Amino acid sequence: MSDDLYRAALDRAVVHAKSFLRELDSAPVSATTSLAELRARFARPLTEEGMDAERVIDDLASDVAGGLIGNASGRFFAWVIGGSVPVALATDWLTSTWDQNAAIYACSPAAGVVEEVCGEYLKELLGLPKRASFAFVTGTQMAHVICLAAARHRLLMRRGWNVEERGLTRAPEVRVLCGAERHGTVDRAVRLLGMGSEAIEPLALDDRNGMSVDALGAALRSGAGRPTIVVLQAGELNTGSFDRFSDLIPLARESGAWVHVDGAFGLWAAASPNYRHFMKDAALADSWSTDGHKWLNVPYDSGYAFVADAEAHHASMTHRSSYMMHEGDARDEVDWNPEWSRRARGLATYATIRHLGRSGVADLIDRSCDHATSLVQRIGELPGAEALWQPLINQGLVRFLDDRVGATELDHDVRTDRVIEEILAAGDAFFGGVTWRGRRCMRVSVSNWQTSSSDIERAVAAVARAIERASVTSRAATRTESVHAPSST
């Protein structure tokens, strides 16, 4: 088939892609188009006849204008969202071009072997046991599902209950012990697996914002004999805190509990000699989950699950049918993940790791952490700002204080949200808010490979301007209230 059928559409896509990337450094990081406007642009009538591919591509590129967040730029600091290193983006284009269904080896032998090799790369980078099985999934959400499904299988099988055959009706109840500030993907995984939110028991945190060893010990004793999953964190969402694996994992294992580590981004600390001490003894756990589209900076969607008990992992996921084709000792991806029709997402990860190497991955981690520390320190030094949490890795928290006499905690909350709104409206940087321990804060998160010292300078200047605008607005409102206040007689 002639490539003429593809050339026009692909050429237009390349033009628009290059334009988008070229303007990343100057374009607003925030969306600038309203919801109503976007709906009006896209909600065209469904036509009877189609139209030229080039026009469709041109219309699409025009219609998304102002409706895309600049998370691919170096000035995005809200959520833990990485960009895409160039080799990952290019490989992702090829992945779409090749259009392989990476469900079993027979569907795409090359994609199958790449996943096989890449899983070994990842275990080596992340300091995980060589015996661990793995799966490439959409993100940490589904990685949790896989890991907790393997945990459920093993814990119930020990009690003579085959959950894959018999389901959960009348099965021994599995409980899940988590820190009080866990990520919501853990709760969703527990729900999806049919164990129910009531199975989750949140435990108190220590002064390092990690799970309390005493709290875990008490919970394990109070439920002795019950099938138990303990979920620990490598990189808490707001503070980047790590649980004390050296103390918690042996304690949980002594009671027969399964230990899962939620390391959506923090697991990557193991790839840096400067930060891997946070991951000390994390490899003693039973399962681990992390993302590639965060700190590895590969395109969405990319997540990884790892399970030390490969037999439990396989038993909880595998399916065989007479029409499927299996070849020798080739690894069939469907035996390790819940998807059947699936993109060959291992290709972008493989290319990125080969491109960066160990030192390149470590450098990406280190630079992100340095920039996060600089951002939090410098913003915290601005008039009217306060640093609440200095980054351990790439996450920190700052707060903005109302400068009026007698300002309350609620006033500081309002001021914090107002400053964030001002930053987003200006578009020079992108930050998000969160309520942490009862106070509104601005989260600082750095995980993009493109973030540079100049991006930090621009971001700090943008915050300073936003603080001043918020103060002016507040003073004007105070004067208005004073003018209109009823006089006393």
Disulfide bonds with the S-S distance in Angstrom:
none
